[in-house]
Amino acid sequence: MERTMGALAAHNHRRPVVALVCALVLSVVGLLSARHLSLNANLVSLLPDSFESVQAIHSLEERFGAQGWVVVVGEDADPAQLQRFADDVAPKLEALPGIRYVEITRPSSFFRSHALYFLSPEDLKEVERRIDARLTWERQRANPLFVSLDDAPAPSLDFSDIEKKYDGGAVTRLSSHPSDYYLDPSARRVVVLAKPETSSADLTFSRNIVGEVQAVLKQQDLAKYGPGFHTEITGSFQKKMDQQAQITRDVAVSSTVATVLVLLYLVLHFRSALSVGLVLAPVGAGLAWTYGLVAVAYGQVNLLTAFLGAILGGLGVEHGIHLLGRYLALRGEGRSSEEATREAFTHTGGAALVSALVAALTFFVLGTSQLRAFREFGVIAGVGMLVLILAYVVVLPAVLGLVSRWGWRPRASSTETTEAPLGRVITHRRGLLTVVSVLVVAGLLTQLPRLRFDYDIGSLQDQRLDSFVLDRAVNQLIGYSQVPLVVLTNSRGEEAAVVQQLQARKQQRGADSTVDFVAALASIVPDRQLEKQAILKDIGKLLKGVPEGQLTPQQRQQLAELRGQVEAKPFTEADLPSSVRQQFEGRGGPGTGFVLVYPSADQSDGQAMRRLAKEVRGVVLPDGRAAVVAGEAMVQADIFDTVAHEAPFILLGSTLTVLLAMWVTLGGLRTALLCLMPTVVSLFAVLGLMPLLHMEFNYLNILVIPVLIGTTVDAGVHLITRLASPSSDFVRVYSETGKAICGGLLTSAVGFGALLLADHPGLNSIGALANVGFGMNLLIMLVTFPALLLVLSERKRRHRAVSTRPRGEHLMREGQGPQRPTPSH
């Protein structure tokens, strides 16, 4: 492989025009393909379509339509004006072609007036009995001829034990708010809920529908609702748009900053504008080729692969630093340009190829993940690493050949290797540095039990965005989640069975349940209403005899409400308020069935969503089939479970793949283990350092571990292969290779470090953890590993000296005196 790389580089050096034309054509084709790439930040797209939760989401969208709302919030006005605004804007929003319906009022009044129909006939009979007993007792006490033979207390009219039986039910939760509007007088805020036709996953539709809502609001004379009145938009659709805009902005900023920082470092490293161009030209070509392939294979980038340009750029520049640095050193020794090119690509290029293959294999192991974001990241990064090496073999020798024809020669300052003072320090203090390093790493390992995993979904979605903050306030105002889980059913019988099972599970789990309440038309329209109506008429007759003069004002108000409730008529689905009925009607109309499961836990709590998924999954329909449960919470739970299941296998697979690849390419297990040792030690040191830095793993930054395994191992490869030469001088090799290693790790860190500028917390955590990893690896590669190599080589020399020493001399040193040598000696 080394000879082939050297020969190919020399060929391109001799025929630079052909090589550069081929590279240019491929780059143009790649850029033309890549211009159609789009960003998909949808949470559902992180999982493959084969997952049950993803299939359920698609079924839900077909039958139910969009989940979530476009939420219009009116703020800073008195309650009367807030209600007026809601009444004015609702019909205009409902007239939009992409809006199915609009909600501005709660069903509280309807359910309060019909509350007694949701009691069982037996409980209604008990209510009637208690009222009758109390009235009998009151009449007896009012009779002057009545003489009580005991001091028994008055029969209780406390119905809390009956009410408790129905607490937590859908009707109780839907009727618990005193206001009919979604209004908070203290916050001076009103909410208008608009239900779109299409899912928020369709970003084009989301932009259009939110734009249409904004246009309606701009047409309103908002000043008539008060001097400070204003509107905001939140909900699932606005949140998706804001998240998309944030990630797009983060990509632009991070890539720009990474490019600028790499340029600055290369200028400081080579102190030559041409050298900077020589390093960056292959990187630019390789990225154009890579993203052209991405456009053909995937057509879009996700939350992670959107940033691969900055990451691959930093990793690619590392190869350029090693290759060009070796070329310049060889030119300083008097080699011709073609000879220096052949030699640099034969040995340093061979090491670069080994490291690229190892990194690519590590990424490909990550590409076996079922999580689409990880899989695409692994595949694209692995292909990108190989493409970048190809770009360097094609472009760099050709450009070197071209500029050498034009008479360019490196300046003497760029070809001279300055002796690094640290090399002399390591040589003289190798034992002390090794012992100190061992103690430091051992101390860090004691912190491993404190390592934690952050289950907050905030690593996948930035909860600090204005629309996310306002959305949480809206949830509190409404009193329950805007985005419930949906169980798909086909009949009222199936709805009733699902509701019964879920309520039984909720009751069984008690305070540990993650379900707030369950709602379905089968549970909202009670049965046996005619039987209950007859009991209510009897209760109504009793209530007419209650002496109001003896009641307090509060009791008289309760009596009036109770008299209204017993006079309520039976009702059907058609009599339900439209705000309730529409929630259970899919695109096929009232015939389709849905059971809404409202979570009690925060949907950004990953652990709670995993418990919720376990609580609602496995519900059995009357025919024995498992019910389909759909919702983003189910997708989140699958993402969490997938990462938790795959992480150990990916970590082990990455390590074994790297070791096997290095064993094959370097020709020996001992050499492979030696090259891998700095990476393994630095990783364990990073894991121990994380608790001290208050850093935690999350569902995004955990991919940094296999990435670090694949991208930091090349430093050990370069150092070991250079020191393998019998005539190598440690200080000289350390000074030359250490400078390249330092530059390579720094530019790699820049690629990931650009994510530190991202506003997205998950991407920010990737940048932070990667830079801690690169920093630790740099420290071990520049201090610990060279000192250990010197200690090991010194022990090896002593062992050889003892084994080759004459036997008599060996025995004399052991104090046994000389012996006469024999012929065999």
N, C-alpha and C positions, 0 to 999 in steps of 0.2 A: 504493500500500500504506500509506504514511504517513497519507494523508487518511482511508482506510478505518479504520485502527486508531484514529485520533483520534475519528472519528465514532462508532464502536462503543463506545469507552470513554465518550464523552459520553452516549450513549444509556443505557448501564448505570448511569451516575452519576445520570441523571434517574429511572430506574426500578430502584432498587436491590433492591427486594423480589423482583421477578420473577427478576432475575439470580441472587440469592443462593439462592432456592428451587431453581432449576435446578441450581446448583452443588452444593447440599446433597444433592439426590436422586441426582445422578451419583456423589457421593462415597460415599453409603451403598451404592449398588449395587456400586461398585468395591471397597469394603471387604468386603462380603459375599462377593464372588467371590474376593478375595485371601486370605481366611481358610483356603481349602482348598489354598493353595500349599504345596508340599513341597520340601525341599532334596535334590538328587541330586548327590552328590560322587563318583559312580562314574567311574573313569578311562575306561572304555569309552564312556560317554555323551558324551565330548568330541568323538567323531568321528561322522559320519552313518552310517546303516545301509548305505549304498552301498559303504563301504570293505571291501575283501577281508578285512582283519584283523578287522573287526567281525562280518561274516557268518561268518567261521571260528569266532569265539568263540561265537556263537549255535549253530552246528552242533555244536561241542564240548559245549556244555551239554546239548543234546538227546540226544547219543549217550553222552557220557562222564559227564555229571553235573557236580558241583561241582569246580572247581579249588581247590587249597589245602585247609587243614585247620582244625579247631578243635583247638588244641594245648594240652594240659594239662601244666603243668610242676610237678613236685614237687621241693622244695628243702630243703636243710639236714637231711640224714639220712645214715647210713652206707649203703654199697651194698646190703647185704642188705635193709634196710628200704625202700630205694627200689624194689628189685625187687618186694618184697612189696606195696607200694602200687600199682605198675603192674598186678600180677596181680589185685589186689582190685578196682580201679576199672574195668578194661577191660570185663568183662562187663556192668557196670551202665550204662556209656556206650553199649555196643553195643545194649542193650535199648531205648534211646530211639528213638521212631518216626522221627525225622529223621536218624538216623545209619545209614549203609550198613555200615560196618565200622570196626574199631579196630585199630591197629597198636601193639604194644609191644616186639616183638623184630625184630632184623635177620635176614636170611637168610645170615649169615656162615658158620655151621657147615655148612649144606647145601652151599653153593657150594665151601667148602674141601674137603669130603669128596669132591665130584664134580669137582674142579678139572681132573683129567687128561682128562676127557671133552671139555673145551673146546680141547684141543690137536688139531692135525690128525694123521691117522694117520702121516704122514711124520715129524712131530716126535716122536711117540711111538716110532717106530722108531729115531730118533736117540737118544732117551733110553735105550732098551733097548741099543743098540750101545755107548754110553758106559759103562753099568753093567757090561755083559758084558766090555768091554775092561779095565776096572779090576779086576774080580774075577779075570780071567785073570792079570793082572799081579801081583795080591796072592798068588794061589796059586803062581805061579812063584817069587816071592821067599820064600815059606814053605817051598819044597822045598829041603832042604839039598844036594841033588845038582845044583841049578840053578846054572849059571855064566853070568853076564851078560856078553855080549861088547861091550856099550856102556853108557854112563851115561845112557840116555834117561830123562827124568822119568816119573813115574807118569801114566797117562792121567787127564785132568781129569774131575772130576765137577761142574764148574761149569756150571750150566744157565741162567745169567743171560742168555745170548744168545737162548735160546728164550723165557724169561720176558719179555724186552723186546718180543718180537713181539706179546705179548698185553696189554702195559701200556695203560692207558687204556680198556680195554674195559669193558662193563657188569658182567661177572662179577667182574673184578678190583676194580672200584670198590665193588661191593656186598659183597664178601667181605673187604675190606681191614681192617675194624675188628675188633679182638680181642674186643670184648664183644658178646654176643647181644642185650642190651637197649640201648635208646637212653639210655645212662647215661654220665655223666662223674664218676668218683670224686673227682677233684681239686676240681671245682666243687660236689660233693655235690648233683647234679641229675639227674633222670630225666625223660624226655619220653614222653607218651602222645599218639598221633596219632589223632584221630577224623575220619573222612571223612563230611561231610554229604551229603544227597541233592541239595540245591538250591544254586545259585550264591550267592556272597556279595554279588552285585549286588542281590539281593532283600533290602532292608534289614529288612523285617518278619520274614522268615524268619531272618535273621542274629540279630536281637534274641531271637527265640523260642528258637533252638537254643542260643545262648550262655547264655541264662537257664536253660534246662533243664540244661545242663552244670554251671552254677553251683549249681543246686539239688541235683544229685547229690553234688557236692563238699561242700556244707554238711551233707548227711546222713552223711558219713563221720566216723568217730572218728579225726581226724588225729593226736591226741595219742599214739596207740599206735605211731606210726612214729618217735617221738622228740620231745623237749621243744620243739625249735625248728622242727619240720617245718611247712611251709606250702605252699600251691599258688598258682599264677598261671595266667592264660589268655592265650594269644597266637595267632598264626596269621592267615590272611587275613580270617576273619570278625570277629575281635576288632579287627583293625587298621582294617577298614572302619567299624566302629561307633565306635571312638575318633576317627577322622578326621572322621566326621559330627558327633560331639558337639563336637569342637574348633571346627569351622567354624560350627556353630550358636551356640556360645558367643561366638566372635569377632564374628559378625553382631550379636548383642545388645549386646555391650560397645561395639563400634565405633560402632554407630548411636546408642547412648545418649550416648557421649562427644561425637560429632559434633554432636548436637542441643544439648547443654549448651554447647559451645564457640561454636556459632553464636549461641545466645541471648546469651551473655556479650558477644560482639563486637557484636551488634546493639544491645544496651543501651549499650555504650560509644560506638557510632557515632552513634546517634540520641538517646540519653539520654531516651528516652520509651517507656514500656511500650506505649502505643497504637501507636506507630510500629513496634515490634517485632511486634506482632500483625498490623499491616497488611502487613508483609513476609511473615510466615510463613503467614498464612491461604491465600493462593494456592498456596504451596508444598505445604501439606498437602493441599489439594484436588487439585492436579496429580498428586501421588504416589499418592493414592487412585485416581484415574482410570487412571493408568499401570499400576499393579499389578492393577487389575481387568482391563485389556486383556491383561496378561501371563498371568493365570489362564485367560482364555478361549483365548489363542493357544497357550500351552505347558503350563500346568497344574503347572509346577514351575520352580524356579530352579536354576542350576548354581553351580559354585565362584565364578564371577565375578559373575553377575547377582544373587547373594544380597546383594551389597554396593552395588547400584546405588541403593538408597534413600538412603544417606548421600552418595553421589557426586552424584546428581541434586539432592538437597536443597541441597548446597553450591553447585552451579551455578545452581540456580533462585533462591537468595537473592541472587546477584549481580545478576540482572535487577531484583529488588525494590529493591536499594540504589540502582541508577541511576534507576529510575522514581520512587520515592518521594523520593529526594534532589532530583530535578528539580522535582517537584511542590511540595516545600517551598520551594525557591528561588523559584519563580514566585509562590507565595503571599506570599513576602516582598516581591515587587515590586508587590504590590497587586492581583494577579489574583484573580478569584472562584474558588471551588472547581471549578466545572465548566470554566471557561476554563483553569485550571491543569492540570486532568485532560486536557482535549483537547490542549493544547499539549505536555504531557509525553509523552503516548502518540503524538502525531504525529511528533515529532522523536526524543526519547530512546527512545520505544517503537519507532519505525522502526529505529533502530540496534540495539535489542535483538532485533527480529525478524530483521534481517540476520544478526546474530551467532548467533542460534538456528538459522536456516536453514543457515548455514555449518557450525555444529557438528553439526547433524543429518545433513547430507550426508556429513560426515567419518565419523560413526558408521555411516551406511549403507554407506559403502565398506568399513569393517571388517566390516559384516554380509554382505559377499560371501565371506568366508572359508569354507573347507570345514570348519574346526575349529568344532564346534558351540558351544563356550564363547564363542569370539570372535564368531561369527555372531549368537548370541542377545544377547550384550552389545551389539553394534553396533545391532541392530534395536531392542531395548528402549530403549537410551540415546537413539537418534535420535528415536523416537516420543515418549519422555519429554521431550526438549527442546522439541518442538513443542507437546506437551500443556501444559507449564509456561507457555509464552507465552500459550496460550489461557486458561489458568487466571488469569493476571495480567490479561488484558483483561476477563475476566468478573467476577472477584472483587474485585480492588483498586479499580476505579472504583465498584463498587456499595457497598463498605464505606466508601469516602471520601464518596460521596453520602449514605449513611445517617448517618455521624457528623457531617457538615456540617449536616444537617437538625436534628440534636440540639444544634447550637450549638457544636460543637468548632472551635476555631481553633488552628493551630500556634503554639507559643510563639515569641517573637521570636528566642530563642537557636537554635532549630532551623531557622529560615528564613534566618539570616544566614550568609554564606559568609566564613569566616575566611581571610585571605590566608595562603597557605603560604610560609614563609621560603625554602623550597627553590626556589620559582618565581623569586624575585629572584636567587638564586645562579645558577640555570641561565641566566637572561637575561644576566647579566654575565660568566659564565664558559663560555658555550656552546662556543666554539672549543676551549678546553682540555679540557673534559669530552668533547667528541667525539673528540679525538685520543687521550686516555687510554683511552676505551672501545674505540676501534679497536685500540690496542696490546694491551689485555687480551684481547679476543676473538681476535686473531691469535695471541697466546701460547697460548690454550687450544686453538686449532686444531692446534697442533703436537703435542698429546697424542692426536690421533685414532688414530694407528697403534697406540697401546697399548690401545685399546678391545677388550674381550674378551666372549665369550659363554659363559655357564655352562651346560654340558650335564648338570649333575647333576639327576636326576629329583626331588631333594629340593625343588625349586621347585613340584612338583605334589603331593608328599606330605611331611608333616612327619616326617622320620626321627628326631626327638628324642622322640617319644611313647614312653611306657614299653613299650607292646606292640611297637613297631617295634624298640626296643633289644633286648628279650628275644627277638624273632623272629630277629635276626641271631645271637644267641648260640645259639639252637636250630639254625640252619643250620650253624654251626660244629660243633656236637655231632654232628649227623647226618652231616656230611661232604659234603653236596651240597645243591643248592637244593630247597626243598619244593615249588616251583611250576615244573615243567619245561614246555617247549613240547611240544605234542602234534601229531604228524602223523597225520591221519586216513587209514586204509587199510581195505580190504574183504576182504583175504585174506592168508594167510601168505606167499604169493609176493610181494605188494606190500610187506609188512613187510620181507622180506629184501632187496628191491630198494632200499627207502628206507635201510635200515641200511647197506647196502654203499656207496651214494652218499655218505651223510653221513660215514661213516668215511673214505672216500677224500678228501673235502674237508678233513676235520680233519687227516689226514696230510699233505696238500698244503700247508696253511697253517702247519703246525708250531706254533711258539710263538705265532704270531699268531692262531691259532684261538680262537674264543670259545665253542666247544663243549667241555664237560667229558667227557661220554660219552653214548652213544646206547644205549637199551635197548628191546627188543621180545621178545615170546615166541619169535619166529623165531630170535633170536640167543641167547636164554637156554636154549632146548632145542636142543642141538647135533644135527647129523645124523651118520650112519654110526656110531652108537653100538655096534652089534653088532661091527663090524669093529674098533673101538677096544677093546672088551671083550676080544677075543681077544689083542690085543697086551698089554693090562694083565695078563692071566693069565700070559703069558710073562715079563713084568717081575717079577710076583709070585714066580715060581719062582726067578728070579735072586736076589731079595732074601732068600729063605730061606737062601741060602748065605753071606750077609754075616757075617763073624766079629764079633759084638758086643763081644767082650772087648777088641778093639783100638780101640774107638770112644770118644770123649769123651762125657760125659753129654748135651751138646747134640746131638751127632751121633746118639746112640741115640734121642733124642726125635724128631729129624727122620726117622730110619729107621722108627720106629713110625707116624708120621703118613703116610709114604709107603706103608707096607704097608696101612694102612687105605684110602688113596685107590685103590690098585690092586684092592682087593676090592669097591669100590663098584659097585652094579648100574646098568644103564641106567635112565633115567627118562623120563617123559612129562610133558606139561603138568599132568596131574592130580597128579603126585607133587611138584610145586613147593610150597614153603611158601605158605600162604594169604596171608601178608604181601606176597609177590611176585605171585602169581597175581591177586589182587584189583586191583592197580594197572593191570592190562591188561584188565580186564573192565568194559565200560560198562553202561549201563542195559539193553541188550539181551542181556547175558550174555556168555559166552566167545566167541561167534561173531564179535563185532565186533572190528576191528583197530585198534591204536594203536601208534605208535612214540613213545617219550618221549625228548626231547632236553634234557639237563640242561646249562644254561649254566655256563661256567667264570668268566665275568665278573660283577661286581656289577651286579644289575639296576637299581640306581639310577644307573648310569653311562650317560647317554644316548648317547654316542658308541659305547660298547661294544654297546649294544642295537641301534644302527643296523648295526654290523658283523655282529652275530648274525643279524639279519633277512636281510641279504644272503647270509650263509653258508648259511642253511637254505632260503631261497626258491628256487624253480626246480627242485626235485627232481622228476624225471620218473618216473611209474609205468610198469609194463611195457606198458600199452596206449597210452602216449603222452600221457596227461593229466598236468597239473601237480598235484602233491600239495598238499592243503590243510594249512597249518601254522597252528595256533591257539595263542594265549597272550597274556598281557598285555604281554610283551616285544615282540610284533609290533605291538600297538596303540601302545605307547610309540614304537616306531620310526616308525610312520606319523604320529604327532603331531609328532615332531621334524622329519621330512621335510616335512610340510605347512607348519609354521611357517617353516622355512628357505626353502622355495620361495615362499611367499606374502608374506613380510615386505617385500621390495623393491617388489613391485607395489602392496601396500596403502599403503606410504609414499608412493610416487609418485602413486598414485591419490588419496590424501587431499590432497596438496599441490595437484595440478591441479584437483581438485574445488573446494577452497576458493577458489583463484584465479578459476576460472570463475564460481562463485557470486557472489563479491564483484564481479567485473567486471560481471556482469549487474545486480546489485542496486544497486551504487553508481554505475553509469553510465559508468565509465571505467577503462581498464586501468592508467593511471598511479596513480589513487587506490587501486585494488585492490592494486597492488604495494606502494604506500606503507603501506597498512594491514597487509599481510602481512609486511612486513620485520621488525618486532620479533619476531614468532613465529619466523621462520626463523633470525634471528640468535641468539635465545635458545636454540633447539634445538641449533644447532651449538656454542654455548657450553656447554650441558649435556653434550653428547657429549664435549667436551674436558675437562670437569670430572670426569666419571665415573672415569677412571683415577686422578686425584689423590685422589678420595674412596674408592678401592678398591671401586667399584661395578661390577657386571657385568650385562649383559642376561641374562635367562632366558626360558623359554617362556611366562611369564605377564606379566612387567613390560614386555615389548617392545610390548604394546598401548598403553602409556602414550604412545608417540611420536605415533601418529595422534590420540589423545585430546587431547594438548597442542596439536596443530595446530588442532583444531576448537574448543577451549575458551579459548585465549588470544588468538585473533585479534580477539575482540570489544572488547578494551581499545583496540586501535588504531583500530577502527571508531568507538567513542565519542569518542575524542580528535580524530580527523580531522574527523568530522562537526560537532563543536562548534566547531573552529577554522576551519571552512570559511566561517563567516559573516563578511562584510567588516567588521562592527562589533565583532567579538569582541576582547576584551582578553586577551592571552596569560596573564598572571598570574592574572586572575580565572577564566578557563576552566580553567587548570591546577589552581587551588586547589579548584574545585568538582568537575571531572571526575577529577582525580587522586585525590581522597578516595574517590570512588565506585569508581575502578579499583582502588585499594588494597583497599577493602573487598570488592569482587567477587572479586579474586584470592585474598584471604585466606580468604574463606568457601569458595571452590572448593578451596583447599588443605586446609581443615578436613575437607571431605568425603572427600578421598583420604587426608589425614593420619590419619584415624581408623583406617586400615588399619595404621598403625604399631603400634597396640596389639594387632593380631592375632598369635597365636602361630604361625600358619601362615607359614613362611618366604617362600613365593611371594607371598602377599597382602601381607606386610610389605614385600617389595621393591617392590611396586607403589606403596604409600604413600610409601616413601622416594624413589623416582625421581620420582614426580609432584610431590612437594613441592620437590625440587631444581629441577624444571622451572618450577613456579609462582614460586618465589623468584627464579630468574634472570630470568624474564619480568617480574616486578614491578620488579626493579632496572633493567632496560632500558627499561620503560615509564615509570618515574618520573624517570630521569636521562638515559640515552643517547638515547632516541627524541625527547624534547622538545628536547634540545640540538641534535640533528641537524636537526629541523624548523626551528629558529630559524636555523641556519647556512644551510640551503637557502633559506629565505624571504629572508634578507638578500642572498644571492647573486642571487636572482630580482629583488629590488628594484634592486640595482645594475645588473643587465643591462637592466632596463626604463629606468632613468635614462639609461644610455648610449645606448640605442636611440632615445629620444625627445628627446635633447639636440640643439639646432640644429647643423648641419654645421660652421659657422664656429667655434662654441665648441669642438666636438670637435677640429677641426684645430689651434686655438690650444693646446689641452691637449697636442697631439702635437708642439708646437714649430714649427709650420709658418706661424704668423702668421695674421692675420685675412684673410678674403676678403669681397668685396662680395657681399651677398646678391642673388640674382636673384629675379624675380617668382615663379618656381616654388617658391622657398623659402617 
